[in-house]
Amino acid sequence: MKRELLQKLRKKNNLTQQEVAEILEITPVFYGMIERGERNPSLELAKKIADLFDSTIDEIFFNTKLYKLYNGQSTA
């Protein structure tokens, strides 16, 4: 399952996959695989990603409130 929200957050922050990977200290290939949903990050890495985008693990990886807001769905 492609993680479109993760891609939207990265682009909103004007970051490339390369830049995010450097911040997270992982390879750009691995970050791309996470963004495409081909690989899952460890809990520690998921937390770093959530912190980077001022979000939570749930919002980014489990399609909760933030996901719905970015996709024009009601959160009520």
Backbone as a ProteinNet text record, in pm:
[ID]
protein_1_A
[PRIMARY]
MKRELLQKLRKKNNLTQQEVAEILEITPVFYGMIERGERNPSLELAKKIADLFDSTIDEIFFNTKLYKLYNGQSTA
[TERTIARY]
83.5	0	88.7	76	155.1	116.4	215.4	192.2	189.7	77.6	64.4	79.2	30.2	41.6	187.2	269	410.8	474.7	438.9	489.4	438.6	310.9	255.5	324.4	349.1	417.4	559.1	627.5	764.3	763.9	672.4	666.7	622.9	530.1	485.3	601.9	696.6	814.9	930.9	901.3	1000.9	1127	1107	1219.3	1216.7	1333.7	1344.3	1359.3	1341.3	1364.9	1509.1	1600.7	1742.6	1764	1703.3	1720.1	1660.1	1542.1	1480	1568.6	1618.1	1704.6	1829.2	1887.7	2006.2	1973.4	1858.9	1817.6	1796.7	1735.5	1704.7	1823.1	1929.2	2049.8	2020.6	1944.9	1918.2	1946.5	1941.9	1966.9	1842.8	1862.3	1747.4	1662.9	1727.1	1654.5	1558.7	1608.1	1523.3	1409.7	1438.3	1331.1	1225.9	1269.2	1175	1086.4	1145.1	1068.1	964.9	1000	904.5	790.3	824.8	724.3	630.6	682.9	600.7	525.8	552.7	485.4	544.5	663.8	729.4	802	837.9	905.6	843.4	847.5	799.5	919.2	914.8	1024.9	1016.2	1128.5	1127.3	1048.4	1010.2	937.8	1021.2	1150.6	1240.3	1244.6	1254.8	1259.6	1124.3	1015.3	881.7	865	917.3	911.2	993.7	1110.7	1193.3	1121.3	1056.4	982	866.6	791.4	679.4	727.8	836.3	891.3	936.2	997.7	1045.3	930.3	816.3	701	600.2	645.4	562.3	426.5	431.8	311.5	325.9	238.4	248.1	262.2	307.1	317.8	180.2	78.7	-57	-103.7	-83.2	-129.6	-62.2	65.6	138.3	120.2	130.6	134.5	3.4	-92.4	-218.1	-339.7	-318.3	-426.5	-534.4	-494.7	-593.3	-626.8	-653.4	-705.8	-631.2	-499.9	-423.3	-443.3	-447	-469.8	-604.3	-705.5	-839	-842.8	-775	-771.8	-706.2	-596	-525.4	-604.7	-698.1	-775	-920.1	-947.1	-1076.2	-1190.8	-1160.5	-1264.5	-1298.7	-1419.6	-1461.8	-1393.2	-1354.3	-1291.5	-1387.4	-1511.1	-1610.3	-1660.4
-117.4	0	124.7	204.4	326.2	424.4	484.6	579.7	721.1	757.5	887.5	1002	982.9	1088.4	1120.3	1018.5	1039.3	1121.8	1090.9	1166.8	1311.3	1331	1466.4	1548.4	1486.4	1557	1596.2	1505.1	1534.8	1652.4	1649.1	1756.3	1888.4	1882.8	2003.9	2072.1	1991.3	2044.5	2070.8	2065.3	2092.4	2008.8	1880.2	1787.8	1682.3	1641.8	1529.5	1401.1	1287.9	1160.8	1153.8	1204.1	1206.1	1284.1	1401.7	1485	1418.6	1359.1	1290.2	1174.2	1098.5	984.7	1030.7	1140.9	1193.1	1233.4	1298.3	1338.6	1216.2	1112.7	990.7	895.2	926.4	843	702	698.3	573.2	597.8	493.2	512.6	567.8	645.4	695.6	581.9	473.6	358.5	302.8	287.1	234.2	330.3	460.5	556.5	549.9	540.8	529.2	406.3	297.4	174.5	192.4	266.3	295	378.9	481.8	572	498.3	403.7	326.4	212.5	190.1	83.9	-53.3	-57.8	-185.6	-240.1	-153	-191.8	-113.8	-172.7	-105.9	-65.6	55	97.5	30	22.9	-21.8	81.3	44.9	138.8	263.9	245.2	359.5	451.9	394.3	475.2	540.5	469.6	527.7	650.4	642.6	756.3	873.8	847.1	953.6	1020.2	940.1	994.5	1080.4	1030.3	1106.3	1237.7	1233	1355	1454.1	1403.8	1490.2	1570.7	1506.1	1571.9	1623.5	1636	1690.1	1621.1	1489.8	1408.3	1291.5	1192.6	1072.2	950.9	843.1	718.2	677.6	688.2	651.9	731.2	861.2	945.8	910.7	883.8	856.8	714.1	619.1	479	402.7	461.2	390	468	568.4	640.2	694.4	766.7	823.1	966.6	1051.5	1186.3	1266.5	1274.2	1353.8	1303.1	1172.5	1113.2	1160.1	1156.6	1196.2	1343.6	1427.6	1570.4	1597.5	1528.5	1548.6	1495	1406.4	1346.9	1395.4	1507.1	1571.5	1493.5	1409.1	1330.7	1393.5	1374.3	1423.8	1345.3	1414	1347.5	1337.2	1379.4	1375.5	1236
0	0	0	-99.5	-111.3	-0.7	57.4	166.5	109.7	51	-13.9	85	206.7	307.2	337.1	346.5	373.4	261.9	139.5	24.9	29.6	63	71.8	180.5	294.4	403.4	362.6	295.2	249.8	153.2	57.7	-41.7	20.9	116.9	186	255.9	303.2	370.5	274.4	144.7	40.8	56.4	83	99.3	-10.6	-52.8	-145.5	-64.7	-130.7	-62.9	-14.6	-93.4	-57.4	72.2	82.5	201.4	325.9	311.2	424.1	468.8	372.5	404.6	480.6	439.2	507.7	651.6	670.6	804.9	893.1	835.7	911.2	922.3	848.1	844.6	793.2	682.5	611.4	464.1	383.8	241.4	172.9	66.8	-9.3	-67.3	-104.1	-157.9	-52.5	70	176.6	207.4	212.8	238.7	128.3	5.3	-106.5	-93	-46.3	-26.5	85.1	188.8	296.4	240.7	164.8	109.2	12.8	-60.7	-154.3	-86.5	41.8	114.7	90.1	32.4	5.3	127.4	219	342.7	458.3	574.9	695.8	780.8	836.4	922.2	1058.2	1125.7	1265.3	1345.5	1466.4	1551.8	1576.9	1598.8	1621.8	1500.3	1381.8	1260.2	1233.3	1258	1240.1	1329.3	1450.8	1544	1491	1435.8	1378.1	1261.8	1179	1065	1115.4	1211.5	1267.5	1328.1	1403	1463.1	1356.9	1251.3	1143.2	1083	1069.1	1007.9	1110.3	1236.7	1344.2	1347.6	1349.6	1343.5	1440.3	1426.4	1508.3	1417.3	1474.8	1399.4	1348.8	1434.5	1394.2	1273.6	1277.9	1167.7	1035.8	1039.2	915.3	867	957.2	913.8	929.4	1002.4	1023.3	977	892.1	823.8	916	1018.7	1109.6	1070.8	1164.8	1142.1	1035.6	1043.4	948.1	806.1	788.9	657.5	602.7	686.2	642.1	604.5	682.5	651.6	516.5	488.2	362	243.2	270.2	161.6	160.3	229.6	223.8	285	382.3	448.1	581.7	625.5	756.4	866.2	971.8	1086.1	1203	1183.8	1292.1	1317
[MASK]
++++++++++++++++++++++++++++++++++++++++++++++++++++++++++++++++++++++++++++

